[in-house]
Amino acid sequence: MDAPVKKNDIVEVEFVDLSHEGAGVARVEGYTLFVPYGIPGEKAKVKVLKTKKGFGFGKLLEVLDESEHRITPPCPIYDKCGGCQLQHLTYERQLVYKRKLVQDVLERIGHLKDVTVHPTLGMDDPWRYRNKAQVPIGEREGGLIAGFYQKGSHEIIDMDECLIQEEANDTVVQQVKKIALKYGIRAYDERSHRGTLRHVVAKYGRQTKDVMVVLVTKQKDLPNRKNIIKEISETVPGVKSIVQNINPKRTNVIFGNETRVLWGTPYIYDTIGDVKFAISARSFYQVNPEQTKVLYDKALAYAGLNGEETVIDAYCGIGTISLFLAQMAKKVYGVEIVPEAIEDAKRNAELNEMTNVDFEVGEAEKVIPAWYDKGIKADVMVVDPPRKGCDEALLQTIIDMKPKRVVYVSCNPATLARDLKVLEEGGFMTKEVQPVDMFPHTTHCEAVAKIVLNSNDAEI
């Protein structure tokens, strides 16, 4: 349809929904406008910024009729930083929004209308939950700045603290910024491909209080290295490891291939429930361990283990879910395409003295059929894929193998819905889905789905 509005028009609208990116959704004569910070039920004055064939974008100028769910964001740079999208919405309403997000895509993409979607499991205190900060470093007026990128740009918004980061991470960033400035370390400039310090990565073990500092540099040479290491080790509370990662490429990917320990240990440690994990500079470890336990407890419940089952974890990473399930299963097999992750997984199994877990490097859709040919058949299959969802060949492998139960842990409701549709067409039934809020104040939503073989429905 032709847009009934044009760029720079100022219109009064009523918001009827929130988009998957957290923007208010308004209609003008049937034409959709997406407006950041709008809340359903509000009437507002909006400036049209851009129009396309079926939809446009606007800027919130004035709220004329304010929602009871609107609050003042506590973060002073919320409107500039791209890290959070929902701080203007009460936390209770954020949880409602995330449940609806999951429910909508299950119906629209998965065509699953009768699946129970439970209320979102949220946090008692939804602040200071992130145990990892990856902060780009820049320069301004002769000084160093550190912060997240402005929405839709690569301009760094300098910050002293982030309200969703562990305070220990804020301390790391501020101290490194101060020390690097003292010793004349130049920030990397992605336009000119010059400078030294690209990112500061801070990792924190919530249970152990261990801190790791990772300096991502363009080249191996770090001027005044000894002094910098000494000052970081003396001024950052709880620091157990200082690591340098070298990334010489002209890229916006954070890490390079070479990592070396400058001081302390190669790992820090943390626990989820009763399971202990070693975390290296490049290990993937859930950034909200408190909610990870909530998520894994639900995955464990959906797996329905009684100690006699064989479980296959198809995207095992460093073994977080595998080891959690191994507490209750007879045997767990984990497969992961990243060799370093499998090394970490094996190390974590040893750390926890778990001997009923085997890990193998490779593509799940190739390794699992090879296991099947050797007589290894899963009673329960667990998948925790990246945002793009499960590989088609893996879904077919699950359909061919016919495990009694499948537990699908998802970080992207849209690809979850798509994959559930494939499994349903392959003889499985989605029984229920539990959204879990791993990332308060953002639009990201994790969910775990319980899926059973149709033929086993009566006995599950």
PESULHU-V28969 format. One record per residue. RES is the residue in three letters. PSI is psi in whole degrees, 0 to 359 (* if undefined). OMEGA is omega in whole degrees, -180 to 180 (NA if undefined). BURIAL is + if it has 24 or more other C-alpha atoms within 12 Angstrom, else -. Layout:
BEGIN
RES	PSI	OMEGA	BURIAL
RES	PSI	OMEGA	BURIAL
END
This chain:
BEGIN
MET	151	174	-
ASP	140	-178	-
ALA	131	177	-
PRO	359	177	-
VAL	160	177	+
LYS	167	-178	-
LYS	138	179	-
ASN	357	173	-
ASP	145	173	-
ILE	122	-174	-
VAL	156	172	+
GLU	131	-175	+
VAL	167	169	+
GLU	131	-179	+
PHE	133	-176	+
VAL	347	-176	+
ASP	176	170	+
LEU	140	178	+
SER	173	179	+
HIS	347	175	+
GLU	5	175	+
GLY	5	180	+
ALA	149	173	+
GLY	140	179	+
VAL	122	179	+
ALA	157	177	+
ARG	133	174	+
VAL	104	-176	+
GLU	42	179	-
GLY	350	-179	-
TYR	134	-174	-
THR	132	173	+
LEU	130	175	+
PHE	125	-174	+
VAL	110	178	+
PRO	143	176	+
TYR	2	174	+
GLY	148	-179	+
ILE	136	179	+
PRO	137	-179	+
GLY	344	-180	-
GLU	147	168	+
LYS	139	-173	+
ALA	160	173	+
LYS	129	-171	+
VAL	141	173	+
LYS	129	180	+
VAL	124	-179	+
LEU	325	-176	+
LYS	142	176	-
THR	140	173	+
LYS	184	-174	-
LYS	314	-175	-
GLY	352	-176	-
PHE	166	179	+
GLY	179	-178	+
PHE	144	-179	+
GLY	171	178	+
LYS	133	180	+
LEU	118	179	+
LEU	316	-176	-
GLU	133	175	-
VAL	120	-177	+
LEU	328	-180	-
ASP	101	-168	-
GLU	140	178	-
SER	148	175	+
GLU	346	-178	-
HIS	1	178	+
ARG	135	175	+
ILE	165	176	-
THR	121	180	-
PRO	131	-179	-
PRO	340	-178	-
CYS	127	-177	+
PRO	342	-180	-
ILE	20	-177	+
TYR	321	-176	+
ASP	350	180	+
LYS	316	-175	+
CYS	145	-180	+
GLY	8	-174	+
GLY	319	-178	+
CYS	152	179	+
GLN	349	-169	+
LEU	18	-178	+
GLN	342	180	+
HIS	359	-177	+
LEU	136	178	+
THR	149	-177	-
TYR	321	178	+
GLU	321	-179	+
ARG	329	175	+
GLN	319	-180	+
LEU	322	176	+
VAL	316	179	+
TYR	317	-176	+
LYS	324	175	+
ARG	316	180	+
LYS	323	178	+
LEU	312	180	+
VAL	314	-178	+
GLN	317	-178	+
ASP	314	-177	+
VAL	329	176	+
LEU	320	180	+
GLU	316	-173	+
ARG	317	-176	-
ILE	317	-177	-
GLY	348	-176	+
HIS	37	180	-
LEU	101	-173	+
LYS	342	-173	-
ASP	14	-179	-
VAL	133	177	+
THR	122	173	+
VAL	113	-175	+
HIS	159	173	+
PRO	144	-177	+
THR	134	175	+
LEU	114	-177	+
GLY	188	-178	+
MET	148	173	+
ASP	320	178	-
ASP	98	-172	-
PRO	37	179	+
TRP	160	174	+
ARG	42	-175	+
TYR	341	-174	+
ARG	126	-180	+
ASN	5	179	+
LYS	131	174	+
ALA	133	174	+
GLN	100	-167	+
VAL	121	176	+
PRO	149	-180	+
ILE	138	177	+
GLY	185	179	+
GLU	147	175	+
ARG	125	177	-
GLU	44	175	-
GLY	356	179	-
GLY	169	178	-
LEU	143	175	+
ILE	154	179	+
ALA	130	-179	+
GLY	183	-180	+
PHE	166	-177	+
TYR	145	174	+
GLN	150	-178	-
LYS	128	175	-
GLY	20	-179	-
SER	179	173	-
HIS	27	175	-
GLU	125	-176	+
ILE	131	174	+
ILE	110	-178	+
ASP	139	-179	+
MET	153	176	+
ASP	330	179	+
GLU	156	176	+
CYS	124	-170	+
LEU	352	175	+
ILE	2	176	+
GLN	147	168	+
GLU	140	-178	+
GLU	330	178	+
ALA	325	179	+
ASN	319	176	+
ASP	319	180	+
THR	316	179	+
VAL	310	-176	+
VAL	315	-178	+
GLN	319	180	+
GLN	316	179	+
VAL	319	179	+
LYS	315	-179	+
LYS	316	-178	+
ILE	318	179	+
ALA	320	178	+
LEU	318	-180	+
LYS	321	-176	-
TYR	17	171	-
GLY	28	179	+
ILE	124	-179	+
ARG	143	176	+
ALA	147	176	+
TYR	136	176	+
ASP	115	-174	+
GLU	339	179	+
ARG	315	-178	-
SER	347	-177	-
HIS	39	177	-
ARG	165	-179	-
GLY	174	-172	+
THR	301	-170	+
LEU	116	-176	+
ARG	306	-178	+
HIS	155	164	+
VAL	126	177	+
VAL	127	178	+
ALA	135	176	+
LYS	143	-173	+
TYR	130	173	+
GLY	110	-174	+
ARG	321	-179	+
GLN	324	-175	-
THR	341	-175	-
LYS	14	177	-
ASP	144	178	+
VAL	135	172	+
MET	135	176	+
VAL	124	178	+
VAL	122	176	+
LEU	116	178	+
VAL	116	-175	+
THR	160	179	+
LYS	324	-178	+
GLN	166	-176	+
LYS	323	-178	-
ASP	125	176	-
LEU	102	-178	+
PRO	141	180	-
ASN	34	-175	-
ARG	313	-176	+
LYS	318	180	-
ASN	320	-180	-
ILE	314	179	+
ILE	315	-179	+
LYS	314	-177	-
GLU	321	177	+
ILE	315	-177	+
SER	332	-177	+
GLU	340	-173	-
THR	347	180	-
VAL	112	-179	+
PRO	136	175	-
GLY	3	-176	+
VAL	128	179	+
LYS	344	-174	+
SER	130	172	+
ILE	123	-172	+
VAL	145	173	+
GLN	131	172	+
ASN	133	-177	+
ILE	121	179	+
ASN	94	-176	+
PRO	358	-172	+
LYS	155	175	-
ARG	87	-172	-
THR	161	174	-
ASN	6	170	-
VAL	136	-171	-
ILE	307	-172	+
PHE	145	168	+
GLY	185	-174	+
ASN	340	-175	-
GLU	128	179	-
THR	136	177	+
ARG	145	180	+
VAL	125	179	+
LEU	329	-175	+
TRP	143	175	+
GLY	212	-173	+
THR	158	177	-
PRO	346	-175	+
TYR	155	160	+
ILE	171	-174	+
TYR	153	173	+
ASP	166	180	+
THR	147	169	+
ILE	112	-172	+
GLY	235	-179	+
ASP	7	-176	-
VAL	130	-178	+
LYS	142	-178	+
PHE	138	171	+
ALA	130	-175	+
ILE	120	178	+
SER	179	-177	+
ALA	324	-175	+
ARG	8	176	+
SER	141	168	+
PHE	123	178	+
TYR	135	-176	+
GLN	136	-173	+
VAL	350	179	+
ASN	81	-173	+
PRO	330	179	+
GLU	313	180	+
GLN	336	175	+
THR	319	177	+
LYS	320	177	+
VAL	315	-180	+
LEU	313	-177	+
TYR	326	175	+
ASP	320	179	+
LYS	320	177	+
ALA	320	179	+
LEU	318	178	+
ALA	316	-180	+
TYR	332	179	+
ALA	334	175	+
GLY	44	-174	+
LEU	141	176	+
ASN	9	178	-
GLY	357	-178	-
GLU	358	-171	-
GLU	152	166	+
THR	128	-177	+
VAL	137	172	+
ILE	126	176	+
ASP	109	-167	+
ALA	345	175	+
TYR	73	-164	+
CYS	342	-179	+
GLY	230	180	+
ILE	15	174	+
GLY	17	-175	+
THR	305	-180	+
ILE	319	-179	+
SER	311	-176	+
LEU	327	176	+
PHE	315	-179	+
LEU	328	-178	+
ALA	341	177	+
GLN	336	-175	+
MET	349	-175	+
ALA	161	174	+
LYS	316	-178	+
LYS	139	177	+
VAL	132	174	+
TYR	128	179	+
GLY	140	177	+
VAL	142	-177	+
GLU	141	-175	+
ILE	342	-177	+
VAL	114	-176	+
PRO	319	-179	-
GLU	325	179	+
ALA	320	179	+
ILE	322	176	+
GLU	316	178	+
ASP	320	-180	+
ALA	315	179	+
LYS	320	179	+
ARG	321	-180	+
ASN	326	176	+
ALA	317	178	+
GLU	319	-179	-
LEU	325	-178	-
ASN	7	179	+
GLU	42	178	-
MET	118	-177	+
THR	359	-179	-
ASN	26	-180	+
VAL	132	173	+
ASP	137	179	+
PHE	144	180	+
GLU	140	178	+
VAL	137	174	+
GLY	179	177	+
GLU	128	-175	+
ALA	320	-176	+
GLU	347	175	+
LYS	318	-176	+
VAL	317	-175	+
ILE	315	175	+
PRO	326	177	+
ALA	321	175	-
TRP	318	-179	+
TYR	319	179	+
ASP	334	178	-
LYS	1	179	-
GLY	6	178	-
ILE	113	-178	-
LYS	133	-177	+
ALA	132	166	+
ASP	324	180	+
VAL	133	175	+
MET	132	177	+
VAL	131	176	+
VAL	135	177	+
ASP	72	-171	+
PRO	169	172	+
PRO	182	-174	+
ARG	332	-179	-
LYS	353	178	-
GLY	190	-176	+
CYS	145	172	+
ASP	141	-179	+
GLU	320	-179	-
ALA	327	178	-
LEU	317	178	+
LEU	319	178	+
GLN	323	177	+
THR	317	178	+
ILE	315	180	+
ILE	319	-180	+
ASP	322	-176	-
MET	331	177	+
LYS	55	172	+
PRO	155	-179	+
LYS	323	-178	+
ARG	146	172	+
VAL	131	175	+
VAL	118	-176	+
TYR	112	176	+
VAL	123	-170	+
SER	140	172	+
CYS	8	-179	+
ASN	100	-176	+
PRO	328	-178	+
ALA	315	179	+
THR	333	172	+
LEU	311	-179	+
ALA	316	179	+
ARG	314	-177	+
ASP	324	177	+
LEU	323	178	+
LYS	318	179	+
VAL	315	-179	+
LEU	322	177	+
GLU	318	179	+
GLU	340	-180	-
GLY	9	175	+
GLY	10	179	+
PHE	164	178	+
MET	130	175	+
THR	117	-176	+
LYS	316	-178	+
GLU	159	180	+
VAL	133	179	+
GLN	107	172	+
PRO	142	177	+
VAL	129	-178	+
ASP	96	178	+
MET	340	-173	+
PHE	71	178	+
PRO	146	177	+
HIS	5	172	+
THR	171	180	+
THR	357	-179	+
HIS	139	180	+
CYS	127	174	+
GLU	156	178	+
ALA	153	174	+
VAL	133	-175	+
ALA	139	174	+
LYS	122	-176	+
ILE	135	-179	+
VAL	156	172	+
LEU	135	-180	+
ASN	319	-177	+
SER	340	-179	-
ASN	6	-172	-
ASP	320	-174	-
ALA	333	-175	-
GLU	356	-178	-
ILE	*	NA	-
END
